Amino acid sequence: MFLEKLQAGRKAVIGIPYAWLLLCFLLPFLIVFKISVSEMDVVTFKDLVTWAEGVLTIQVKFGNYIYITQDDLYFKTYLTSLKYAAVTTLWCLVIGYPFAYFMARAKAALQPALLMLVMLPFWTSFLLRVYAWKGLLSEGGWVADVLQATGIEHLLAAAGLIPSAGQLMNTPFSLIVGMVYTYLPFMILPLFANLSKLDLRLLEAASDLGATAWVTFWRVTVPLSRGGIVAGSMLVFIPCVGEYVIPELLGGPSTLMIGRVLWDEFFSNNDWPMASSVAVVMILLIIVPLALFNKAQADAQKDRR
């Protein structure tokens, strides 16, 4: 009797998250997919399945998906979105890992204050923070003045991140700065949670075996924090791919990302099936690699066992 109740409780605990995923992810995704293969009739959508005079008719339109594969605009936009999302994730990892490491090694009494400082930007509107960077990077902004005084803007121009010295706004540089600033906490927090649980006795053992601090960091600390690195990278990369506000406010014509294309298809062209097709392809571009990666990790853990 007790075992039956335990199994029932276990099924309920597992079933609630699955039901939540079905309701909040799978069902909306199926609705978007239905729109993507539907024919639009002015402001409504034609039924995919119709029954008239004893004839069952199924009308599924895959023309939008074919058009996406044939039009270079969508391919370049997807590629640009993935590129900027990957660059943002990399920079967040490079900047966020030392932050998280320092926080994890700080005194226990100091850690809550450091966590508050990381989460402090969330107390301000996301839109206001992005607008603030417009002022900082525009001519006369103190960030622009610092970059000009130090000569860094000439290096940025040589790297192709800005078209010329003195033009920081509406460039790949301003876009990356805004995205890294916005999503940096999403990298720091999972890394901190992982590094704070690290068994320090392993570091002492490595030191006793003659490993230097640098070797210990790369051979012990980094491998053991891989879970935090993966979690933080996913939290940054996934929303960056579909980002719309930051590219719209800080990016330029050369930084066209898929979020802008979605907006144009939905509201400018009023072509909901095409916009839904673009959204479905974007979701698949994110989910399929993640599913393959998770499967590879699960297989690797089974092999270790």
Backbone bond lengths (Angstrom), bond angles and torsions (degrees), N, CA, C in turn:
res aa  C-N    CA-C-N  psi(-1)  N-CA   C-N-CA  omega(-1)  CA-C   N-CA-C  phi
1 M - - - 1.462 - - 1.532 110.65 -
2 F 1.320 114.05 -44.63 1.461 119.04 179.77 1.522 110.72 -64.04
3 L 1.344 116.58 -41.57 1.458 120.67 -179.45 1.530 111.11 -65.00
4 E 1.333 116.18 -37.59 1.464 119.88 178.49 1.531 110.76 -64.17
5 K 1.345 116.64 -42.44 1.461 119.93 177.77 1.528 111.10 -65.56
6 L 1.340 115.79 -37.64 1.454 119.78 179.27 1.530 111.14 -64.63
7 Q 1.327 116.56 -42.87 1.460 120.31 178.64 1.526 111.51 -66.71
8 A 1.337 116.26 -38.43 1.462 119.83 177.88 1.525 111.04 -64.54
9 G 1.341 115.78 -41.79 1.467 119.21 177.10 1.511 112.19 -65.25
10 R 1.341 116.68 -37.53 1.461 120.35 178.50 1.527 110.64 -65.17
11 K 1.325 116.87 -41.53 1.462 120.44 178.36 1.528 110.89 -64.19
12 A 1.335 115.82 -37.77 1.465 118.77 179.71 1.522 110.88 -67.30
13 V 1.344 116.31 -41.52 1.459 119.90 -179.95 1.530 110.52 -64.30
14 I 1.338 116.99 -39.79 1.453 120.87 179.15 1.522 111.05 -75.01
15 G 1.328 116.62 -35.46 1.457 120.81 -175.08 1.514 113.79 -70.26
16 I 1.341 117.89 -33.84 1.465 120.63 -177.93 1.533 111.47 -62.04
17 P 1.351 119.81 -49.11 1.478 118.10 176.81 1.529 112.92 -62.04
18 Y 1.342 117.14 -37.52 1.458 119.61 178.55 1.528 110.74 -64.86
19 A 1.332 116.26 -41.14 1.464 119.48 177.84 1.533 110.94 -63.60
20 W 1.323 115.52 -38.20 1.468 119.91 177.86 1.528 110.81 -63.43
21 L 1.339 116.89 -43.07 1.459 120.62 178.95 1.528 111.14 -64.66
22 L 1.329 116.15 -40.91 1.468 119.43 179.37 1.517 110.81 -63.96
23 L 1.329 116.63 -40.61 1.457 121.07 -176.05 1.522 112.02 -74.91
24 C 1.336 116.96 -41.31 1.469 121.03 -171.26 1.526 113.90 -99.25
25 F 1.333 118.23 -11.51 1.463 119.15 179.07 1.521 112.04 -124.15
26 L 1.333 117.06 -57.67 1.459 119.18 -173.29 1.523 111.68 -66.03
27 L 1.332 117.10 -44.06 1.464 119.74 -178.90 1.529 111.85 -63.49
28 P 1.342 120.14 -48.86 1.475 118.36 175.68 1.525 112.92 -61.04
29 F 1.345 116.55 -36.24 1.465 119.32 179.09 1.525 110.60 -63.64
30 L 1.328 117.23 -41.83 1.464 120.71 178.43 1.525 111.43 -64.76
31 I 1.326 116.46 -36.27 1.468 119.56 177.31 1.526 110.66 -64.77
32 V 1.339 115.77 -44.54 1.472 119.80 178.23 1.526 110.37 -63.49
33 F 1.340 116.96 -40.90 1.460 120.41 179.17 1.530 110.68 -64.30
34 K 1.336 117.10 -39.46 1.467 120.73 177.25 1.528 110.59 -60.90
35 I 1.329 116.58 -42.92 1.464 119.46 178.84 1.529 110.47 -63.99
36 S 1.341 116.82 -36.85 1.462 120.27 -176.05 1.520 112.93 -66.68
37 V 1.333 118.22 -25.79 1.472 120.91 -179.56 1.523 111.14 -106.90
38 S 1.332 116.67 14.26 1.468 120.58 179.67 1.520 110.18 -99.11
39 E 1.311 114.74 161.34 1.461 122.02 175.39 1.519 107.65 -98.32
40 M 1.315 116.73 128.55 1.453 120.70 -176.96 1.522 110.03 -86.71
41 D 1.343 115.94 132.98 1.455 122.61 -179.90 1.528 107.66 -119.47
42 V 1.321 115.75 88.17 1.466 124.57 -177.53 1.531 109.50 62.93
43 V 1.333 118.38 -92.29 1.470 120.73 -178.43 1.527 111.92 -116.90
44 T 1.308 118.29 3.13 1.461 121.84 179.04 1.523 109.27 -123.53
45 F 1.340 115.07 174.62 1.455 120.99 179.98 1.530 109.27 -116.80
46 K 1.315 114.99 138.24 1.452 119.31 177.36 1.525 110.15 -71.65
47 D 1.329 115.78 147.76 1.457 120.57 179.03 1.521 110.45 -67.12
48 L 1.344 114.90 140.86 1.460 119.00 178.05 1.524 111.21 -72.37
49 V 1.332 116.48 -34.47 1.461 121.49 -178.53 1.528 108.36 -121.15
50 T 1.304 116.40 123.99 1.466 121.13 178.66 1.529 109.45 -127.69
51 W 1.319 114.48 149.96 1.472 122.11 178.18 1.521 107.96 -128.09
52 A 1.319 116.26 113.76 1.468 120.70 -177.85 1.518 109.15 -144.35
53 E 1.330 114.96 127.26 1.470 122.12 177.27 1.534 112.14 53.73
54 G 1.333 114.01 41.23 1.465 119.39 176.97 1.511 114.84 75.14
55 V 1.329 117.26 11.10 1.467 121.12 -179.51 1.531 108.92 -115.03
56 L 1.330 115.76 124.03 1.464 121.79 176.74 1.534 108.47 -91.82
57 T 1.306 115.45 120.79 1.463 120.98 -177.30 1.523 109.52 -118.28
58 I 1.320 115.43 129.61 1.464 121.77 176.66 1.524 108.12 -116.17
59 Q 1.316 116.15 118.22 1.460 121.77 -178.69 1.528 109.17 -116.41
60 V 1.309 115.91 104.31 1.464 122.63 179.02 1.522 107.89 -119.21
61 K 1.316 116.26 122.40 1.460 121.55 -176.19 1.526 110.07 -104.51
62 F 1.346 116.42 114.38 1.461 121.93 176.87 1.530 111.49 -104.87
63 G 1.326 116.21 13.54 1.456 119.96 -177.92 1.517 113.29 -63.54
64 N 1.349 116.68 -32.91 1.460 119.08 -180.00 1.528 111.27 -65.19
65 Y 1.335 116.49 -40.47 1.465 119.81 179.70 1.534 110.75 -67.37
66 I 1.325 116.19 -37.23 1.474 119.80 176.80 1.525 110.12 -64.82
67 Y 1.328 115.97 -40.25 1.466 120.42 -179.05 1.529 110.94 -65.40
68 I 1.343 116.60 -36.49 1.464 120.39 178.41 1.527 111.07 -61.33
69 T 1.332 116.47 -39.93 1.472 119.90 -179.83 1.526 112.36 -72.79
70 Q 1.333 117.45 -19.31 1.460 120.57 -176.68 1.523 113.55 -97.71
71 D 1.323 116.78 -21.78 1.462 120.66 -177.42 1.534 109.25 -93.53
72 D 1.318 116.65 124.12 1.467 121.25 -179.22 1.523 112.32 -66.11
73 L 1.334 117.81 -25.75 1.459 120.65 -178.41 1.516 110.91 -58.51
74 Y 1.317 117.17 -46.55 1.462 120.52 -177.62 1.526 110.90 -68.89
75 F 1.327 116.62 -40.39 1.465 119.39 178.86 1.527 110.77 -61.76
76 K 1.344 116.96 -46.23 1.456 120.69 -180.00 1.527 111.28 -65.40
77 T 1.338 116.07 -36.65 1.459 119.48 -179.52 1.523 111.27 -68.19
78 Y 1.335 116.82 -44.20 1.463 119.91 175.64 1.521 110.60 -59.69
79 L 1.325 116.52 -44.49 1.458 121.01 -178.95 1.520 110.83 -63.60
80 T 1.333 116.64 -41.86 1.464 120.67 178.54 1.522 111.16 -63.90
81 S 1.328 117.15 -41.99 1.465 121.07 179.56 1.523 110.92 -62.95
82 L 1.328 116.43 -45.36 1.465 120.29 178.81 1.525 110.94 -64.48
83 K 1.338 116.51 -38.44 1.465 120.23 -179.04 1.526 110.74 -64.84
84 Y 1.333 117.52 -49.37 1.464 119.79 -178.33 1.531 111.26 -68.62
85 A 1.320 117.37 -33.51 1.465 119.77 176.42 1.526 110.60 -65.79
86 A 1.337 117.15 -40.66 1.469 120.79 179.12 1.526 110.92 -67.32
87 V 1.332 117.09 -42.96 1.467 120.30 178.94 1.526 110.80 -63.80
88 T 1.330 116.34 -42.42 1.463 120.05 178.04 1.519 110.90 -62.41
89 T 1.323 117.36 -43.25 1.461 120.99 179.08 1.522 111.15 -62.11
90 L 1.323 116.52 -42.26 1.464 120.39 -179.78 1.527 111.20 -63.54
91 W 1.326 116.98 -45.67 1.456 119.64 179.90 1.529 111.93 -67.37
92 C 1.310 116.78 -37.19 1.468 119.46 175.98 1.528 111.02 -62.32
93 L 1.339 116.38 -37.54 1.463 120.29 178.35 1.525 110.79 -68.66
94 V 1.335 116.50 -43.55 1.468 120.57 -179.27 1.525 110.97 -63.74
95 I 1.329 117.24 -40.68 1.468 120.63 -179.10 1.525 111.24 -82.84
96 G 1.329 116.54 -38.83 1.463 120.29 -172.98 1.511 114.35 -75.90
97 Y 1.331 118.07 -31.30 1.473 119.40 -177.53 1.531 111.79 -62.40
98 P 1.336 119.75 -48.93 1.481 117.87 176.51 1.522 112.78 -60.23
99 F 1.343 117.02 -37.94 1.460 120.03 177.27 1.530 110.28 -59.27
100 A 1.337 115.76 -51.22 1.465 120.33 -178.27 1.527 111.42 -63.48
101 Y 1.326 116.55 -38.82 1.471 120.66 -179.92 1.525 110.11 -64.39
102 F 1.330 116.67 -43.88 1.460 120.52 178.68 1.529 110.61 -63.56
103 M 1.325 116.87 -42.39 1.463 120.15 179.56 1.517 111.19 -64.24
104 A 1.335 117.48 -40.39 1.465 120.64 -178.83 1.516 111.71 -68.09
105 R 1.345 117.64 -28.58 1.465 121.58 -178.88 1.526 112.52 -94.26
106 A 1.315 117.38 -4.70 1.464 120.57 179.10 1.528 110.41 -72.00
107 K 1.319 115.77 166.39 1.460 120.73 178.21 1.523 109.94 -62.91
108 A 1.326 115.56 147.13 1.467 120.71 -177.83 1.527 111.52 -58.67
109 A 1.330 117.08 -34.10 1.466 120.28 -179.20 1.523 111.40 -71.75
110 L 1.345 117.15 -22.56 1.458 121.09 -177.43 1.524 112.77 -91.48
111 Q 1.314 117.50 -19.78 1.466 121.05 -174.55 1.529 113.71 -62.18
112 P 1.342 119.79 -42.25 1.483 117.95 177.61 1.524 113.06 -58.87
113 A 1.329 117.61 -37.88 1.462 120.13 178.75 1.523 110.85 -67.10
114 L 1.326 117.02 -39.37 1.465 120.09 178.36 1.526 111.21 -66.50
115 L 1.319 116.20 -39.78 1.466 119.58 176.41 1.525 111.21 -62.56
116 M 1.333 116.22 -39.18 1.462 120.13 179.11 1.526 110.24 -63.54
117 L 1.340 117.07 -38.48 1.461 120.23 179.53 1.523 111.21 -66.02
118 V 1.338 116.95 -36.16 1.465 120.15 178.05 1.524 110.62 -67.24
119 M 1.328 115.98 -40.18 1.467 120.25 -177.19 1.527 113.47 -86.89
120 L 1.323 117.10 -5.61 1.462 121.15 -177.54 1.526 113.26 -56.98
121 P 1.353 120.14 -40.29 1.477 118.56 178.83 1.519 114.21 -58.16
122 F 1.356 117.62 -27.12 1.458 119.98 -179.67 1.520 111.88 -68.69
123 W 1.326 117.96 -13.49 1.454 121.01 178.38 1.526 111.44 -77.35
124 T 1.327 116.07 -11.70 1.455 121.69 178.88 1.525 109.25 -110.24
125 S 1.282 116.11 147.36 1.462 120.77 -179.59 1.527 110.87 -55.98
126 F 1.329 115.40 136.35 1.458 121.87 178.12 1.520 111.04 -57.21
127 L 1.326 116.71 -41.58 1.459 121.25 -178.62 1.523 111.27 -65.97
128 L 1.325 117.12 -39.46 1.462 120.17 179.41 1.524 111.25 -65.78
129 R 1.332 116.43 -38.21 1.468 119.71 179.84 1.530 110.99 -65.31
130 V 1.330 116.51 -38.64 1.466 119.55 178.58 1.524 110.11 -69.13
131 Y 1.338 116.67 -40.81 1.466 119.88 177.47 1.528 110.98 -62.96
132 A 1.336 116.70 -33.80 1.462 119.66 179.32 1.523 111.35 -61.20
133 W 1.330 116.37 -36.62 1.462 119.37 178.72 1.523 111.71 -67.76
134 K 1.322 117.68 -27.20 1.472 119.64 174.85 1.521 109.78 -61.44
135 G 1.323 116.51 -42.04 1.463 119.37 178.45 1.518 112.77 -71.09
136 L 1.327 116.96 -36.46 1.463 120.31 -178.42 1.523 112.46 -69.22
137 L 1.327 116.34 -35.36 1.464 120.35 -175.80 1.520 113.11 -94.65
138 S 1.327 117.86 -12.85 1.464 120.24 178.53 1.527 110.28 -73.30
139 E 1.296 116.34 167.02 1.464 120.77 179.52 1.519 110.17 -60.27
140 G 1.325 116.84 125.92 1.451 122.10 -176.68 1.506 113.48 97.92
141 G 1.317 118.12 -14.15 1.461 121.07 175.50 1.516 110.44 -70.61
142 W 1.347 116.32 148.88 1.460 117.50 -173.04 1.528 111.99 -69.15
143 V 1.338 118.88 -29.69 1.465 119.96 175.44 1.523 110.14 -66.11
144 A 1.328 116.25 -44.15 1.464 119.64 177.25 1.524 111.21 -62.26
145 D 1.339 117.40 -38.35 1.469 120.51 178.75 1.526 111.08 -65.64
146 V 1.334 116.74 -40.64 1.476 120.03 179.56 1.529 110.63 -64.74
147 L 1.329 116.62 -44.53 1.466 120.21 179.62 1.529 111.08 -64.20
148 Q 1.331 116.26 -34.41 1.460 119.79 178.73 1.525 111.00 -72.64
149 A 1.334 116.87 -40.85 1.467 120.34 -178.11 1.524 111.81 -68.33
150 T 1.323 116.67 -34.55 1.467 120.29 -178.47 1.515 113.14 -87.22
151 G 1.325 117.64 -8.81 1.457 120.76 179.74 1.517 114.05 80.45
152 I 1.330 117.21 8.79 1.463 120.49 -178.69 1.527 110.95 -67.29
153 E 1.331 116.30 -30.13 1.467 118.12 -178.01 1.531 111.40 -64.82
154 H 1.339 117.91 -27.34 1.466 120.03 176.28 1.531 110.48 -69.55
155 L 1.328 116.36 -36.10 1.465 120.10 175.78 1.524 110.60 -66.99
156 L 1.334 116.41 -38.51 1.464 120.32 178.14 1.523 111.01 -65.45
157 A 1.329 115.99 -38.38 1.469 119.87 178.06 1.523 110.28 -67.14
158 A 1.347 117.18 -39.62 1.460 120.64 178.75 1.525 111.44 -65.70
159 A 1.349 116.60 -32.05 1.462 120.98 179.23 1.520 112.68 -81.04
160 G 1.329 117.82 -7.71 1.454 121.38 179.15 1.513 114.22 83.99
161 L 1.336 117.37 10.66 1.458 120.37 179.71 1.520 112.38 -80.32
162 I 1.327 116.79 -23.68 1.461 121.76 173.71 1.529 107.69 -133.04
163 P 1.327 118.42 149.87 1.477 119.83 -177.01 1.518 113.23 -67.59
164 S 1.343 116.94 -34.81 1.459 120.37 -179.52 1.524 108.93 -160.98
165 A 1.316 115.93 163.12 1.460 120.21 179.09 1.526 110.07 -61.67
166 G 1.315 115.50 136.32 1.457 120.99 -179.86 1.504 114.59 93.03
167 Q 1.319 117.85 -6.05 1.462 121.20 179.09 1.521 108.54 -117.08
168 L 1.317 115.89 90.11 1.463 121.79 -176.50 1.521 112.48 -97.95
169 M 1.315 116.67 -28.88 1.457 120.01 -176.54 1.528 111.47 -81.30
170 N 1.349 114.75 153.68 1.466 123.07 178.88 1.527 111.57 57.35
171 T 1.327 114.57 44.54 1.459 122.29 -179.72 1.524 109.16 -133.98
172 P 1.334 118.14 166.61 1.469 119.62 173.73 1.531 112.74 -57.12
173 F 1.344 116.89 -32.69 1.460 119.91 179.32 1.521 111.52 -63.75
174 S 1.337 117.34 -49.48 1.467 120.31 -179.55 1.519 111.14 -63.61
175 L 1.329 117.12 -35.39 1.464 120.39 178.52 1.525 110.99 -65.18
176 I 1.332 117.17 -46.88 1.465 120.70 -178.67 1.524 110.71 -65.78
177 V 1.343 116.59 -40.12 1.469 119.88 178.64 1.527 110.33 -60.12
178 G 1.327 116.41 -47.12 1.460 119.73 -179.35 1.519 112.96 -63.91
179 M 1.322 117.60 -40.40 1.459 120.56 -178.35 1.526 111.29 -72.33
180 V 1.330 117.10 -39.60 1.471 119.73 178.29 1.522 109.76 -64.92
181 Y 1.325 117.06 -44.76 1.463 120.21 179.06 1.527 111.30 -60.05
182 T 1.318 116.32 -42.55 1.465 120.56 -175.28 1.521 112.25 -69.74
183 Y 1.342 117.16 -42.17 1.454 120.39 -171.77 1.528 113.95 -100.08
184 L 1.324 117.90 2.14 1.464 120.52 179.35 1.532 113.28 -58.62
185 P 1.339 120.09 -42.64 1.477 118.71 178.20 1.519 113.87 -59.80
186 F 1.338 117.62 -30.55 1.459 120.38 179.77 1.530 111.38 -69.19
187 M 1.318 117.54 -19.41 1.452 121.39 174.98 1.529 110.67 -89.06
188 I 1.324 116.72 -39.02 1.462 120.49 -175.16 1.521 111.64 -68.03
189 L 1.321 117.96 -43.94 1.459 120.97 -172.97 1.534 113.22 -63.77
190 P 1.348 120.93 -47.64 1.476 118.90 176.31 1.532 112.74 -64.19
191 L 1.320 116.99 -36.32 1.462 119.73 178.02 1.523 111.15 -65.76
192 F 1.317 116.45 -41.57 1.463 119.70 177.61 1.520 111.62 -62.77
193 A 1.332 116.38 -43.89 1.469 120.06 178.78 1.516 111.36 -60.52
194 N 1.321 117.02 -36.06 1.461 120.67 179.82 1.520 112.07 -76.55
195 L 1.323 117.12 -45.85 1.470 120.77 -176.56 1.520 112.09 -70.02
196 S 1.329 117.31 -30.37 1.469 119.59 179.96 1.526 112.23 -69.11
197 K 1.342 117.27 -19.41 1.463 121.37 178.73 1.528 112.76 -95.67
198 L 1.325 116.52 1.99 1.462 120.67 -177.77 1.524 110.49 -66.78
199 D 1.327 116.44 133.28 1.460 122.05 179.28 1.526 108.76 -75.54
200 L 1.331 116.53 111.05 1.459 120.84 -176.88 1.524 112.03 -68.27
201 R 1.329 117.34 -17.29 1.466 118.97 178.62 1.528 110.89 -65.44
202 L 1.324 117.13 -27.00 1.466 119.89 177.19 1.523 111.01 -67.14
203 L 1.336 116.56 -36.94 1.459 120.09 177.42 1.523 110.63 -68.40
204 E 1.332 116.44 -38.94 1.457 120.04 177.35 1.526 111.15 -65.30
205 A 1.330 116.28 -38.54 1.468 119.99 178.58 1.528 110.64 -64.70
206 A 1.324 116.93 -41.56 1.464 120.37 178.30 1.518 110.84 -63.57
207 S 1.340 116.37 -39.19 1.460 119.94 178.09 1.528 111.21 -66.03
208 D 1.320 116.71 -39.78 1.468 120.82 178.74 1.530 111.73 -64.46
209 L 1.333 115.54 -29.29 1.469 119.90 179.53 1.528 112.20 -83.81
210 G 1.323 117.19 3.06 1.458 120.69 174.46 1.503 115.63 98.31
211 A 1.327 118.09 6.40 1.466 120.20 -179.82 1.526 110.15 -76.39
212 T 1.314 115.29 138.82 1.462 119.57 175.63 1.525 109.68 -74.71
213 A 1.329 115.94 169.71 1.473 120.04 -178.88 1.531 110.57 -62.41
214 W 1.339 117.11 -38.58 1.466 120.94 -179.69 1.526 110.99 -67.37
215 V 1.341 116.30 -43.88 1.467 120.20 178.83 1.521 110.34 -65.10
216 T 1.321 117.05 -40.41 1.464 120.78 178.28 1.513 111.37 -61.91
217 F 1.331 115.88 -39.40 1.465 119.82 -179.99 1.526 110.48 -63.28
218 W 1.342 117.41 -47.92 1.461 120.82 -175.94 1.519 113.14 -76.49
219 R 1.327 117.71 -32.40 1.463 120.30 -174.60 1.524 113.31 -94.26
220 V 1.340 117.45 -18.12 1.474 120.40 -177.29 1.526 111.17 -120.74
221 T 1.338 116.65 -58.05 1.468 120.03 -173.16 1.521 112.42 -65.22
222 V 1.330 117.04 -50.89 1.467 120.15 -176.86 1.530 112.13 -62.85
223 P 1.351 120.07 -47.86 1.474 118.50 177.81 1.521 113.42 -59.93
224 L 1.338 117.17 -38.35 1.462 119.64 -178.86 1.536 112.25 -73.60
225 S 1.323 117.17 -18.15 1.472 120.20 178.33 1.520 111.42 -99.11
226 R 1.311 117.73 14.46 1.458 120.89 -178.22 1.525 112.08 -60.32
227 G 1.339 117.04 -36.20 1.463 119.93 178.67 1.524 111.64 -61.16
228 G 1.336 116.92 -42.13 1.456 120.21 177.66 1.520 112.53 -67.76
229 I 1.346 116.16 -35.88 1.463 120.09 178.12 1.520 110.43 -64.53
230 V 1.334 116.37 -44.47 1.465 120.37 -179.62 1.532 110.46 -65.45
231 A 1.335 116.23 -45.42 1.469 119.62 -179.10 1.524 111.32 -63.09
232 G 1.335 117.33 -45.45 1.455 120.26 179.23 1.520 112.48 -64.51
233 S 1.336 116.64 -39.90 1.466 120.42 179.52 1.522 111.22 -64.39
234 M 1.328 116.97 -39.50 1.460 119.78 178.26 1.529 111.03 -66.68
235 L 1.347 116.70 -41.28 1.461 120.03 -179.50 1.523 111.87 -65.62
236 V 1.322 117.71 -26.46 1.461 121.26 179.02 1.525 110.75 -89.54
237 F 1.326 117.24 -47.91 1.462 121.16 -171.63 1.529 111.79 -65.76
238 I 1.327 117.39 -45.04 1.468 120.16 -173.09 1.532 112.20 -62.01
239 P 1.340 120.34 -51.84 1.473 117.51 179.04 1.524 113.36 -69.72
240 C 1.342 117.36 -25.50 1.466 119.26 179.85 1.527 111.76 -65.69
241 V 1.331 117.06 -33.11 1.465 119.79 -177.99 1.524 110.88 -61.31
242 G 1.320 117.30 -41.73 1.463 120.78 -177.94 1.512 114.27 -99.10
243 E 1.318 118.34 15.26 1.461 121.91 -177.67 1.533 111.01 -61.51
244 Y 1.324 115.56 137.63 1.467 120.87 -179.89 1.529 112.20 -121.16
245 V 1.320 117.81 -44.82 1.462 121.25 -171.63 1.522 111.23 -65.12
246 I 1.340 117.84 -48.72 1.465 120.50 -175.95 1.528 111.53 -65.12
247 P 1.349 120.00 -47.77 1.467 118.06 176.39 1.532 113.14 -60.91
248 E 1.332 117.09 -32.48 1.458 120.40 -178.97 1.525 111.11 -70.14
249 L 1.348 117.55 -38.59 1.458 120.87 -175.61 1.529 113.27 -89.80
250 L 1.325 116.75 -35.44 1.467 120.42 -174.53 1.518 113.57 -110.55
251 G 1.338 117.45 -19.85 1.454 119.77 -178.34 1.524 111.84 -86.54
252 G 1.317 115.11 179.32 1.454 120.80 179.49 1.510 111.11 -133.21
253 P 1.313 117.87 -166.59 1.475 121.22 -179.53 1.530 112.77 -59.80
254 S 1.328 117.18 -30.36 1.469 120.17 -178.62 1.519 112.41 -82.53
255 T 1.328 117.29 -1.56 1.466 120.64 -178.52 1.527 110.89 -117.84
256 L 1.318 116.78 36.58 1.461 121.24 179.21 1.528 109.69 -66.49
257 M 1.337 116.00 121.75 1.456 121.42 -178.75 1.525 109.86 -117.59
258 I 1.309 115.89 170.42 1.456 121.43 -170.57 1.523 111.87 -65.83
259 G 1.333 117.31 -27.27 1.466 119.73 178.26 1.516 111.81 -61.85
260 R 1.336 116.78 -39.34 1.460 120.94 178.16 1.523 110.93 -67.69
261 V 1.327 116.97 -40.17 1.463 120.60 178.17 1.527 110.30 -62.29
262 L 1.320 116.76 -41.69 1.471 120.48 177.36 1.522 110.86 -60.26
263 W 1.327 115.88 -45.04 1.468 119.85 179.21 1.530 111.02 -59.66
264 D 1.330 116.36 -45.73 1.462 119.86 -178.90 1.530 111.54 -63.23
265 E 1.327 117.06 -42.36 1.466 119.86 -179.10 1.525 111.25 -67.07
266 F 1.324 117.36 -38.93 1.462 120.63 -178.34 1.526 111.92 -72.90
267 F 1.340 117.04 -50.69 1.460 120.17 -166.56 1.525 113.84 -106.82
268 S 1.325 118.43 -30.49 1.465 119.58 178.60 1.524 111.02 -85.66
269 N 1.331 116.48 -50.94 1.466 120.63 -179.48 1.529 112.78 -85.96
270 N 1.332 116.60 -16.78 1.469 121.85 -177.42 1.533 111.38 55.69
271 D 1.322 115.55 34.52 1.467 121.38 179.96 1.524 108.02 -106.22
272 W 1.325 116.50 82.81 1.457 121.23 -176.03 1.521 113.14 -65.97
273 P 1.322 120.57 -40.53 1.470 119.01 176.94 1.526 112.86 -59.58
274 M 1.330 117.12 -41.97 1.463 119.93 179.06 1.521 110.40 -66.36
275 A 1.334 117.01 -43.38 1.460 120.40 178.99 1.523 111.07 -63.00
276 S 1.319 116.89 -39.62 1.471 120.41 178.40 1.522 110.67 -65.78
277 S 1.328 117.49 -37.07 1.458 120.88 177.53 1.526 110.50 -63.73
278 V 1.329 116.76 -42.30 1.465 120.74 177.76 1.524 110.38 -62.79
279 A 1.337 117.14 -40.17 1.460 120.92 179.21 1.522 111.70 -66.62
280 V 1.329 117.64 -41.07 1.473 121.07 179.53 1.516 110.64 -63.21
281 V 1.326 116.55 -44.35 1.473 119.68 179.18 1.523 110.79 -63.57
282 M 1.340 117.34 -39.15 1.458 120.66 178.25 1.525 111.06 -63.08
283 I 1.329 117.15 -42.85 1.465 120.77 178.50 1.522 111.11 -63.09
284 L 1.322 116.85 -42.14 1.463 120.56 179.53 1.525 111.25 -65.85
285 L 1.329 116.78 -36.61 1.461 120.43 178.11 1.526 111.42 -62.04
286 I 1.325 116.66 -27.51 1.463 120.53 -179.66 1.525 111.20 -90.50
287 I 1.341 116.92 -45.73 1.458 120.89 -171.71 1.521 112.43 -72.84
288 V 1.330 117.82 -42.92 1.467 120.30 -175.75 1.524 111.84 -60.62
289 P 1.357 120.27 -49.81 1.472 118.42 176.63 1.520 113.54 -61.23
290 L 1.343 117.09 -37.41 1.459 119.67 178.64 1.522 111.47 -65.76
291 A 1.328 116.80 -40.02 1.463 120.04 178.25 1.527 110.64 -64.33
292 L 1.327 117.06 -42.09 1.460 120.19 177.66 1.524 111.27 -64.67
293 F 1.339 116.42 -39.23 1.459 120.34 178.86 1.523 111.22 -65.11
294 N 1.333 117.23 -44.17 1.463 120.50 178.81 1.524 111.24 -63.91
295 K 1.324 117.11 -37.75 1.462 120.49 177.90 1.535 110.90 -65.54
296 A 1.333 115.57 -40.98 1.468 119.19 178.22 1.517 111.03 -63.97
297 Q 1.337 116.86 -39.58 1.462 120.05 178.00 1.525 111.28 -65.63
298 A 1.337 116.89 -42.14 1.458 120.34 178.93 1.531 110.83 -63.61
299 D 1.333 117.30 -40.94 1.462 120.21 177.88 1.525 111.36 -65.28
300 A 1.350 115.95 -37.93 1.471 119.06 179.21 1.521 111.02 -65.86
301 Q 1.337 117.62 -38.03 1.463 120.22 177.96 1.519 111.42 -66.93
302 K 1.341 117.05 -37.40 1.458 119.93 176.91 1.524 111.38 -64.69
303 D 1.347 116.50 -38.52 1.461 119.93 179.40 1.516 110.70 -65.64
304 R 1.352 117.84 -36.66 1.463 119.96 178.84 1.525 110.88 -65.04
305 R 1.321 115.57 -36.17 1.463 118.96 -179.25 1.530 111.49 -71.09
